[in-house]
Amino acid sequence: MVMVMVSIVRCQEIANEKIASFSNNEEWHHLEEAVQNGIVPGFGEKLNSILENCLIGYDKEAVYFDDNVSTSKRRQLESELLQFVQPAYHSMLGHLRSKTLEDFKVRFEKALESGEGFVVAANDCTQSLMFAFNEGCKDAGIEQTAWDSSKVREKLQSDIDTHVILVRKAKLSELATLYEEKLNKALSKPVEALLDAASDDTWPTIRRLLQRESKTALSGFALALSSFDIDQTTIEKFLAKLEEYARIIVESMTRKKAGMALMYMKNRFLTILSRNFDSMPRQCTREEIKAITKMARLASLKLLSVIAAIRLDEDKDNVEKTLQLALVDVPSSSTSNKSIQSLDLLSFSSLNKNINYTSSLQVIVEAVLGRNRVYYATCR
């Protein structure tokens, strides 16, 4: 009994001495300081060596005492030492996680820049870097423990997954912008030229152009989206948005023209009035002026009728006929009667409600009523 009591006291004293010695160990201090600043290669091996030397020292001094007591105190000493070094171990895992995440970001971006598919790049980089992280955890491991690094591993996986989602979102946005720019380039100038030409074939040609360019863009966009591992519903939403954007380009161009309808009509009227079909100055008799003036009016009204409505769905309308009746084929009467008749004929209630009209019709109604000046109206 006395031997046991002596063993308890003495083994505890030896253990306390070893803990104090460990806390003052220069090699441990260097390792602890290094791991605060970053990854330490061979961390686990170095720490294992320091711990093992400490325990060997205990064993040498405790060998003369009761085996059960010395063994129990050794386990207690080992537990206290591990608690003492555990923060350094967690710091090491934290540095490993941060470095692995940064390495993933760099490698993933390089893979995408090299043309590798999004899903393939994400999977390959994830597997490669998670393997590297696991190897780092093994290198940082301590033999005397079974510390679980799964929580740090799960956090790293979560961080990688979050980054992949953010990159996917950014890349999808860039991709959508790219195809919007392609559509803008393919549609803007041709549509503007067709609107300027203002012929009976303007809108049928615009519709064919829109259909062709939209089909080309949608096909390329769909193929590009297929590499992002997104569900079909999301893909369809992206495609629908791009298709709508193509229509918006045409609508915007038309509304832009419509917003300056009076200026375009005046220019068209003056051009027809002053120059022939070969763009040469006209030389005409007094008798020809009336016919040329009417032709100029009709040409400017044709321009107005083209930009007065956005005809992307092939709905029929009577805009051109209404404009001619209101502004060209008005029988001789007082100016007041002409204005009233013109207003009635141009009333929006008499037009096809399915047509997407621009602002130009209202501008002309106001002009006919004397609220604005229309050049060709003064030449009647």
Protein Blocks (a to p, Z undefined) as FASTA:
>chain_A
ZZmmmmmmmmmmmmmmmmmmmmmmmklmmmmmmmmnoccehklmmmmmmmmmmmmmmmmm
mmmmcfklmmmmmmmmmmmmmmmmmmmmmmmmmmmmmmmmmmmmmmmmmmmmnopafklm
mmmmmmmmmmmmmmmmmmmpcfkbccdfklmmmmmmmmmmmmmmmmmmmmmmmmmmmmmm
mmmmmmmmmmmmmmmnopaklmmmmmmmmmmmmmmmmmmmmmmmmmnopafklmmmmmmm
mmmmmmmmmmmmmmmmmmmmmmmmmmmmmmmmmpcfkopacdddfklmmmmmmmmmmmmm
mmmmmmmpccfkopacfklmmmmmmmmmpccddfklmmmmmmmmmpmklpcfkbccdfkl
mmmmmmmnopaccfklmmZZ
